[in-house]
């Protein structure tokens, strides 16, 4: 019997579904962008295309992710959470559409739309942490620590340079200030998790998870642009920047479609690599650089920034303790156990049976 697994092929009809979905998503994004830029039908019509287009894209992603979560797979929980996140964002967009199109008033801030938008963030973050569906608790904990380290580092840098001054200069109630910062901070967190996934995603899940990551990046860029334009009172419904939300959710839907039209099998988690071990510490260097620049320029580092720095130290120490514990466990194993832990025998080359003397 052959010692090596036969390559798994994707049936032609499944490949065709993914290709058709990709073409439709590309055409939809292009038509949406063209409509917004050319302002076809006037401002009111463009407004409606903008709001309804974003709503349909989020609903499509929710449906596709939900259907993928019904398939037997180790990544079911991740797809289910991603479906819930997309549905929550769609609910927020439905509230926005109601204010904008039905009532014909400027969307208040804060409003029910913000509830749907912000609830979608932790659900999406939890989904990203569960990809690519590793069953090992150690990989889950290490991925969580890595995500927290990168997110805290980027939040510190953002707070010291942009978010902190923006918060201190913002006029309004505490709730408005918190919500104004929640959007850019959530974008930083999601981008941090994307960086972790890039370093850790396994070969078998690379296409589907890669599409999800591209969608999160597009979503975060549109979100950040919205936050900035709102802050400078220059945002209006029907701007080309809204294409990021449409493209983002269509890419997430394509990721789900790719997983749904691929052979149903569990994802093999990626092994630790030099890149995955080093990546979480790169943003720490950014923190050190920002702190040094702030101190040299004589600027005060406020308590919020010091709290983030302290949390970062605790997270880094926790990650190192976990790594040292793993190294100690490996060092205590007999040599044959360490060799067996490198992977199944069927994945290692075997000597030619004709050359083995028995």
NORJOLIN-V371744 format. One record per pair of residues at least 24 apart in sequence whose ideal C-beta (glycine too) atoms are under 10 Angstrom apart, sorted by sequence separation. I is the first residue (numbers start at 1). J is the second residue. D is the distance in Angstrom with one decimal. If there is no record, write none. Layout:
i=(I I)
j=(J J)
d=(D D)
This chain:
i=(29 32 61 62 63 89 91 92 93 220 221 222 28 32 61 62 91 92 163 191 218 219 222 223 287 60 61 62 90 91 92 125 155 158 159 190 191 194 218 219 221 222 58 59 62 63 88 89 92 93 158 190 217 218 219 221 28 29 58 59 61 62 88 89 91 92 218 219 220 284 28 57 58 61 62 87 88 89 91 155 158 159 187 190 191 215 218 219 283 284 58 59 60 88 89 90 155 158 187 190 191 215 217 218 219 58 59 88 89 154 157 189 217 218 284 25 28 57 58 59 87 88 89 156 187 188 215 216 218 219 284 57 58 87 88 154 155 187 190 191 214 215 218 219 55 56 58 59 85 86 88 89 151 154 155 186 187 214 215 217 218 25 54 55 58 59 84 85 88 89 151 153 154 187 215 216 280 281 24 54 55 57 58 84 85 87 88 152 184 187 188 212 215 216 280 55 56 85 86 151 152 154 155 183 186 187 214 215 54 55 82 85 86 150 151 154 186 187 213 214 215 281 21 54 55 84 85 150 151 153 184 187 211 212 213 215 216 280 53 83 84 85 151 152 183 184 187 211 212 214 215 52 55 81 82 85 86 148 150 151 154 183 186 210 211 212 214 215 51 52 54 55 81 82 84 85 147 150 151 184 185 211 212 213 277 21 51 54 80 81 84 85 147 149 150 183 184 211 212 81 82 83 148 150 151 183 184 211 212 51 52 81 82 147 148 150 151 182 183 210 211 51 80 81 82 146 147 150 181 208 209 211 212 277 50 51 80 81 146 147 149 180 183 184 207 208 211 212 51 78 79 81 82 147 148 183 207 208 210 211 48 51 52 77 78 81 82 144 146 147 208 209 47 50 51 77 78 80 81 143 146 147 180 205 208 209 50 78 79 145 146 180 207 208 272 48 75 78 79 144 207 208 47 48 77 78 143 146 205 208 47 76 77 78 79 142 143 146 205 208 272 75 78 207 51 74 75 77 143 44 47 75 76 143 205 58 74 75 142 204 209 74 75 204 208 44 73 74 74 114 118 121 125 128 139 166 170 204 206 58 65 117 121 124 128 131 166 169 204 205 109 110 204 205 118 121 122 125 128 129 203 204 205 206 110 114 117 118 121 124 125 128 131 132 166 202 203 204 205 109 110 117 120 121 124 127 128 131 134 162 201 202 204 109 122 125 126 129 202 203 110 111 114 118 121 125 128 129 132 134 201 202 110 114 117 121 124 128 131 132 133 200 201 202 109 110 131 132 200 109 131 132 133 199 200 271 110 132 133 200 271 132 199 200 131 132 199 199 200 201 268 132 133 199 200 268 131 132 198 199 131 198 199 199 200 268 196 199 128 131 198 199 131 196 128 195 196 127 128 195 195 124 128 192 195 127 124 125 192 124 124 120 121 117 117 109 131 127 143 157 78 153 156 160 124 153 155 156 79 86 140 150 153 154 157 161 75 82 89 106 107 139 142 146 149 150 153 156 157 160 74 78 106 135 139 146 149 150 152 153 156 159 160 73 134 135 139 148 149 150 151 152 153 154 155 157 158 161 75 79 82 133 134 136 139 143 146 147 149 150 153 154 157 160 161 75 78 82 132 133 134 135 138 142 146 149 150 153 156 157 160 165 168 132 133 134 142 145 146 149 152 153 156 164 167 101 131 132 133 134 150 100 132 143 153 164 167 100 132 142 149 161 164 160 68 97 164 96 160 163 164 159 160 163 159 160 156 159 160 159 65 156 157 159 160 155 156 159 160 155 156 158 61 156 157 93 156 155 156 61 154 152 153 156 89 93 152 153 155 156 151 152 155 57 152 89 90 152 153 89 152 58 151 152 86 149 150 152 153 86 148 149 152 153 148 151 152 150 86 148 149 85 86 148 149 54 147 148 83 146 149 82 86 145 148 149 82 144 145 148 82 83 145 146 82 145 144 145 79 145 79 141 142 145 141 145 79 142 78 79 141 142 65 75 138 142 64 68 25 50 51 60 64 73 50 51 58 61 62 65 68 69 73 138 50 54 57 58 61 64 65 68 71 138 18 22 29 47 48 49 50 53 54 57 60 61 64 67 68 71 73 78 18 47 48 50 53 54 55 56 57 58 59 60 61 62 63 64 65 66 67 68 69 70 46 47 51 54 55 57 58 61 62 64 65 68 69 71 73 74 75 138 46 50 53 54 57 58 60 61 64 65 67 68 72 73 74 75 43 45 46 49 50 53 56 57 60 61 63 64 67 68 71 72 73 74 43 44 54 55 56 57 58 59 60 61 62 64 65 68 72 73 74 43 50 54 57 58 61 64 65 74 8 50 57 60 61 64 60 39 36 37 36 37 35 36 37 36 35 36 34 36 37 33 36 32 35 33 34 32 33 36 32 30 32 33 29 32 33 29 31 32 29 30 28 29 32 28 29 25 26 29 25 28 29 25 26 25 24 25 22 25 26 21 22 24 25 24 21 22 25 21 21 22 18 21 22 20 21 18 21 17 18 21 17 18 18 19 14 17 18 14 17 18 16 14 15 14 15 10 13 14 14 11 10 10 11 10 8 9 8 8 8 5 5 3 4 5 3 4 2 3 3 4 3 4 3 3)
j=(53 56 85 86 87 113 115 116 117 244 245 246 53 57 86 87 116 117 188 216 243 244 247 248 312 86 87 88 116 117 118 151 181 184 185 216 217 220 244 245 247 248 85 86 89 90 115 116 119 120 185 217 244 245 246 248 56 57 86 87 89 90 116 117 119 120 246 247 248 312 57 86 87 90 91 116 117 118 120 184 187 188 216 219 220 244 247 248 312 313 88 89 90 118 119 120 185 188 217 220 221 245 247 248 249 89 90 119 120 185 188 220 248 249 315 57 60 89 90 91 119 120 121 188 219 220 247 248 250 251 316 90 91 120 121 187 188 220 223 224 247 248 251 252 89 90 92 93 119 120 122 123 185 188 189 220 221 248 249 251 252 60 89 90 93 94 119 120 123 124 186 188 189 222 250 251 315 316 60 90 91 93 94 120 121 123 124 188 220 223 224 248 251 252 316 92 93 122 123 188 189 191 192 220 223 224 251 252 92 93 120 123 124 188 189 192 224 225 251 252 253 319 60 93 94 123 124 189 190 192 223 226 250 251 252 254 255 319 93 123 124 125 191 192 223 224 227 251 252 254 255 93 96 122 123 126 127 189 191 192 195 224 227 251 252 253 255 256 93 94 96 97 123 124 126 127 189 192 193 226 227 253 254 255 319 64 94 97 123 124 127 128 190 192 193 226 227 254 255 125 126 127 192 194 195 227 228 255 256 96 97 126 127 192 193 195 196 227 228 255 256 97 126 127 128 192 193 196 227 254 255 257 258 323 97 98 127 128 193 194 196 227 230 231 254 255 258 259 99 126 127 129 130 195 196 231 255 256 258 259 97 100 101 126 127 130 131 193 195 196 257 258 97 100 101 127 128 130 131 193 196 197 230 255 258 259 101 129 130 196 197 231 258 259 323 100 127 130 131 196 259 260 100 101 130 131 196 199 258 261 101 130 131 132 133 196 197 200 259 262 326 130 133 262 107 130 131 133 199 101 104 132 133 200 262 116 132 133 200 262 267 133 134 263 267 104 133 134 135 175 179 182 186 189 200 227 231 265 267 120 127 179 183 186 190 193 228 231 266 267 172 173 267 268 182 185 186 189 192 193 267 268 269 270 175 179 182 183 186 189 190 193 196 197 231 267 268 269 270 175 176 183 186 187 190 193 194 197 200 228 267 268 270 176 189 192 193 196 269 270 178 179 182 186 189 193 196 197 200 202 269 270 179 183 186 190 193 197 200 201 202 269 270 271 179 180 201 202 270 180 202 203 204 270 271 342 182 204 205 272 343 205 272 273 205 206 273 274 275 276 343 208 209 275 276 344 208 209 275 276 209 276 277 278 279 347 276 279 209 212 279 280 213 279 212 279 280 212 213 280 282 212 216 280 283 216 215 216 283 216 219 219 223 223 226 230 255 252 269 283 205 280 283 287 252 281 283 284 208 215 269 279 282 283 286 290 205 212 219 236 237 269 272 276 279 280 283 286 287 290 205 209 237 266 270 277 280 281 283 284 287 290 291 205 266 267 271 280 281 282 283 284 285 286 287 289 290 293 208 212 215 266 267 269 272 276 279 280 282 283 286 287 290 293 294 209 212 216 266 267 268 269 272 276 280 283 284 287 290 291 294 299 302 267 268 269 277 280 281 284 287 288 291 299 302 237 267 268 269 270 286 237 269 280 290 301 304 238 270 280 287 299 302 299 208 237 304 237 301 304 305 301 302 305 302 304 301 304 305 305 212 304 305 307 308 304 305 308 309 305 306 308 212 307 308 245 308 308 309 215 308 307 308 311 245 249 308 309 311 312 308 309 312 215 310 248 249 311 312 249 312 219 312 313 248 311 312 314 315 249 311 312 315 316 312 315 316 315 252 314 315 252 253 315 316 222 315 316 252 315 318 252 256 315 318 319 253 315 316 319 255 256 318 319 256 319 319 320 255 321 256 318 319 322 319 323 259 322 259 260 322 323 249 259 322 326 249 253 211 236 237 246 250 259 237 238 245 248 249 252 255 256 260 325 238 242 245 246 249 252 253 256 259 326 207 211 218 236 237 238 239 242 243 246 249 250 253 256 257 260 262 267 208 237 238 240 243 244 245 246 247 248 249 250 251 252 253 254 255 256 257 258 259 260 237 238 242 245 246 248 249 252 253 255 256 259 260 262 264 265 266 329 238 242 245 246 249 250 252 253 256 257 259 260 264 265 266 267 236 238 239 242 243 246 249 250 253 254 256 257 260 261 264 265 266 267 237 238 248 249 250 251 252 253 254 255 256 258 259 262 266 267 268 238 245 249 252 253 256 259 260 269 204 246 253 256 257 260 257 238 237 238 238 239 238 239 240 240 240 241 240 242 243 240 243 240 243 242 243 242 243 246 243 243 245 246 243 246 247 244 246 247 246 247 246 247 250 247 248 246 247 250 247 250 251 249 250 250 250 251 250 253 254 250 251 253 254 254 253 254 257 254 256 257 254 257 258 257 258 257 260 257 258 261 258 259 260 261 257 260 261 258 261 262 261 260 261 261 262 258 261 262 263 261 261 262 263 263 262 263 263 264 265 344 346 345 346 347 346 347 346 347 348 349 349 350 350 353)
d=(9.5 9.9 8.8 3.8 8.9 9.8 8.1 2.4 7.9 8.2 9.7 8.6 7.9 8.4 4.1 4.2 4.0 4.1 8.9 7.6 8.4 6.4 8.2 8.9 6.4 8.4 8.8 8.7 7.4 9.0 7.9 8.8 10.0 6.9 8.6 5.4 7.0 8.2 4.8 6.2 9.5 6.6 9.3 7.6 8.4 10.0 8.5 6.1 7.8 9.9 7.4 8.6 9.0 7.8 9.7 8.3 8.7 8.7 5.2 7.6 8.6 6.1 5.2 6.0 8.3 7.0 8.7 8.4 7.9 6.9 7.6 9.0 7.6 8.3 9.8 8.9 7.9 9.5 8.6 9.5 9.5 9.6 9.3 7.7 5.5 9.7 4.7 3.4 9.0 9.5 8.9 9.6 9.3 8.7 8.4 8.6 6.1 5.8 9.7 5.5 9.2 9.8 9.8 3.8 7.1 5.0 5.0 4.6 4.0 9.3 8.9 9.4 7.7 8.7 9.6 8.9 9.1 9.6 3.8 9.8 9.8 4.1 8.9 9.9 8.3 8.3 7.5 6.9 8.9 8.6 6.7 8.7 8.8 8.2 8.8 9.6 5.5 4.1 8.8 9.3 8.6 4.4 6.3 8.0 9.3 8.7 8.7 8.9 8.1 7.2 9.5 9.0 8.8 4.6 7.6 8.3 8.1 8.1 6.5 8.7 9.2 8.8 8.8 5.9 6.0 9.1 8.9 4.5 6.2 8.5 9.7 9.4 8.1 9.4 7.4 8.4 8.9 7.6 9.7 8.6 9.4 9.0 9.2 8.3 7.6 8.9 9.0 9.5 9.3 5.1 8.9 9.8 3.3 7.5 8.3 9.6 9.4 8.2 8.6 6.3 9.3 7.3 8.7 9.7 7.5 5.1 4.9 3.8 10.0 4.6 9.8 3.6 8.2 9.0 4.4 5.8 9.9 10.0 8.7 8.7 8.0 9.0 9.7 5.3 6.0 5.0 4.1 8.8 8.7 8.0 7.7 9.9 9.5 7.2 9.4 7.9 9.8 7.0 9.8 8.9 9.0 8.6 8.5 8.5 5.7 5.9 7.9 5.2 5.3 8.9 6.7 9.1 8.6 9.3 7.6 8.3 9.6 9.0 8.5 4.0 9.2 7.7 9.8 9.4 7.2 9.5 8.1 9.9 7.0 9.9 8.4 6.0 5.2 6.6 9.1 6.2 7.7 3.7 7.5 9.7 9.7 8.7 8.7 8.2 9.8 8.5 9.1 8.4 9.6 7.5 8.3 9.6 9.6 8.3 7.8 7.2 5.0 4.9 3.9 8.9 9.0 8.6 8.3 9.5 9.6 4.5 8.2 3.4 7.8 6.5 6.7 5.0 4.1 5.7 9.7 5.7 9.4 9.3 9.8 7.4 8.4 4.2 10.0 3.8 8.3 8.6 4.8 6.5 8.8 8.5 6.7 8.6 9.3 8.0 9.3 9.3 8.0 8.8 8.9 9.6 9.1 7.2 8.6 9.3 9.5 4.7 6.1 9.0 9.6 8.2 7.4 9.0 9.0 8.5 9.8 9.9 8.0 7.3 8.9 9.0 8.4 5.7 8.1 8.6 4.8 6.7 8.8 9.7 8.6 5.1 8.4 9.1 9.5 8.8 6.0 8.0 7.6 9.1 9.8 8.6 4.9 9.1 7.8 9.6 4.2 8.3 9.8 8.1 8.8 9.7 10.0 6.9 5.4 4.0 9.4 8.6 9.4 3.7 8.9 9.2 8.5 8.7 6.5 5.8 5.2 4.9 6.0 8.1 9.5 9.5 6.9 9.1 9.7 8.0 9.3 9.5 8.5 8.0 7.6 6.9 9.1 7.0 6.3 7.9 10.0 9.2 6.3 7.8 9.7 8.7 9.9 6.3 7.9 6.4 9.0 9.6 8.2 3.5 8.8 8.4 8.8 3.7 9.4 9.2 9.3 9.2 6.8 7.7 6.0 9.7 7.5 8.0 8.1 9.5 7.8 9.4 7.9 7.6 10.0 8.7 8.4 9.5 8.7 8.8 7.1 9.1 9.5 9.5 8.7 4.7 9.1 9.4 5.3 8.7 5.8 9.2 8.4 6.0 9.4 6.6 9.3 5.9 9.1 9.3 6.2 5.8 9.1 7.8 4.2 9.4 6.3 4.2 9.7 7.8 6.8 5.6 7.7 9.6 8.8 9.7 6.8 7.7 9.0 8.7 6.3 9.3 7.2 6.1 8.4 9.5 9.0 5.5 9.3 6.8 9.0 9.2 9.7 8.4 5.6 7.3 9.2 9.9 8.4 7.2 7.4 6.0 8.0 9.1 7.5 8.2 9.2 4.2 5.2 8.8 9.0 7.1 8.6 6.3 8.7 5.3 8.7 8.0 6.3 8.8 7.3 9.5 7.0 5.0 5.5 8.5 9.4 9.6 9.9 8.5 9.5 8.5 9.9 7.8 7.3 8.3 8.0 4.0 9.4 8.5 7.0 8.6 7.2 9.7 9.1 9.9 9.2 8.8 9.4 5.1 5.3 9.8 8.9 5.7 8.6 4.1 5.1 9.3 8.6 8.6 8.9 9.4 8.1 4.7 8.9 7.2 8.0 8.5 8.8 7.1 7.8 6.3 7.3 8.2 8.1 8.5 8.7 9.4 7.2 9.2 8.3 9.6 9.8 9.7 7.7 7.0 8.4 9.4 9.3 8.4 9.8 7.8 9.6 9.6 9.9 7.6 9.8 8.5 8.7 8.7 8.9 9.0 9.7 9.5 9.3 9.7 9.9 7.7 8.4 5.7 5.2 6.6 7.1 7.1 8.6 9.9 8.2 5.8 8.3 7.9 9.5 5.8 3.3 8.3 6.3 5.2 9.6 8.8 9.2 8.1 8.8 9.4 4.6 9.3 8.3 5.5 5.1 9.4 7.5 9.7 10.0 9.4 9.8 9.1 7.6 8.2 8.6 9.2 8.6 7.4 9.6 8.4 9.3 8.9 8.5 9.3 9.5 7.1 7.7 6.6 8.6 9.4 7.4 8.4 9.9 5.0 5.9 8.8 4.8 8.7 8.4 8.4 8.9 9.7 9.9 4.7 8.9 7.5 9.9 8.8 4.3 7.1 8.8 4.9 7.0 9.2 5.7 9.9 8.6 4.7 9.5 3.6 9.7 7.6 9.5 7.0 8.3 9.5 8.2 9.8 9.6 9.4 8.5 8.6 7.5 8.2 9.7 5.9 6.4 9.8 9.3 9.2 8.5 9.8 7.3 9.2 9.9 10.0 6.4 8.2 8.4 9.8 7.0 8.5 6.9 9.2 6.9 9.6 8.7 9.9 8.3 9.5 9.6 6.2 5.5 5.6 9.0 9.2 9.6 9.9 8.9 9.6 6.1 6.7 9.7 9.4 9.5 9.9 9.5 9.4 9.5 8.2 4.3 5.9 6.2 7.7 10.0 9.9 8.5 9.0 8.3 9.8 5.6 9.5 9.4 6.7 9.8 8.5 9.3 9.9 9.8 9.7 8.5 5.5 6.2 7.7 4.7 9.8 9.8 9.7 9.9 9.5 10.0 9.5 9.2 6.3 8.1 6.7 6.3 9.5 8.8 9.5 9.4 9.7 6.7 9.6 4.9 8.9 8.1 5.2 6.2 9.4 9.8 9.9 9.6 9.0 9.2 6.6 9.4 6.0 9.0 6.7 9.8 9.7 8.7 9.0 8.5 8.1 6.0 7.2 7.4 4.6 9.9 9.8 9.1 9.9 6.3 9.1 7.1 7.0 9.3 9.8 7.1 6.3 9.7 8.9 6.7 8.2 9.9 7.2 7.5 8.9 9.7 9.6 9.7 9.9 6.9 10.0 9.7 7.5 5.7 8.7 7.7 8.5 8.5 6.9 8.6 8.5 9.7 9.2 4.7 6.4 6.9 8.8 4.2 8.0 7.2 4.3 7.7 6.9 9.2 9.3 9.5 9.0 9.5 8.0 8.0 8.0 9.4 4.6 6.9 7.2 4.3 7.2 7.8 6.5 9.6 9.9 9.8 5.1 9.1 9.8 9.0 9.8 9.8 8.5 8.1 9.1 8.5 7.0 8.5 9.2 7.9 8.1 8.3 8.4 8.8 9.0 9.6 9.1 8.4 5.1 8.9 5.0 9.8 7.9 4.8 4.5 8.5 8.5 4.5 5.0 9.6 9.6 6.5 9.2 8.4 9.9 4.5 5.5 8.8 5.8 4.1 9.5 9.1 4.1 4.0 9.5 9.8 4.6 6.2 7.8 4.5 5.9 8.9 9.3 9.7 9.9 9.3 5.6 9.0 5.4 5.0 8.9 8.7 5.5 6.1 9.5 5.7 9.3 6.5 5.6 8.8 9.3 9.7 9.7 9.6 9.6 9.0 9.5 9.8 8.8 9.4 9.8 9.1 9.8 8.7 7.3 9.3 6.6 9.5 7.8 9.0 9.1 7.1 9.2 9.3 8.8 9.0 8.9 7.6 9.5 9.9 7.1 9.7 7.3 9.9 9.9 5.9 9.4 9.2 6.9 5.3 5.2 9.9 9.0 9.6 6.7 9.0 6.1 6.8 9.4 9.9 9.1 9.7 8.2 4.6 9.5 5.9 9.3 9.8 8.2 6.5 5.2 8.5 9.8 9.9 8.4 5.9 9.8 7.2 4.8 9.4 9.0 9.8 9.3 9.3 6.2 8.1 6.4 9.0 9.6 8.4 4.1 8.6 7.3 9.5 7.1 9.5 9.0 9.9 10.0 5.6 9.5 7.6 6.1 8.9 5.9 9.6 8.3 7.7 4.8 8.9 9.4 8.5 5.7 9.7 7.0 5.6 8.4 9.7 9.9 8.7 9.6 9.7 8.4 4.9 9.7 5.1 8.5 8.8 8.5 7.1 3.9 9.5 9.8 8.7 7.4 8.5 8.5 7.0 6.1 8.7 6.4 8.6 7.9 4.7 9.9 7.0 9.6 6.6 7.8 6.4 8.3 5.5 8.2 9.3 9.5 9.4 9.3 9.5 8.7 5.8 9.9)
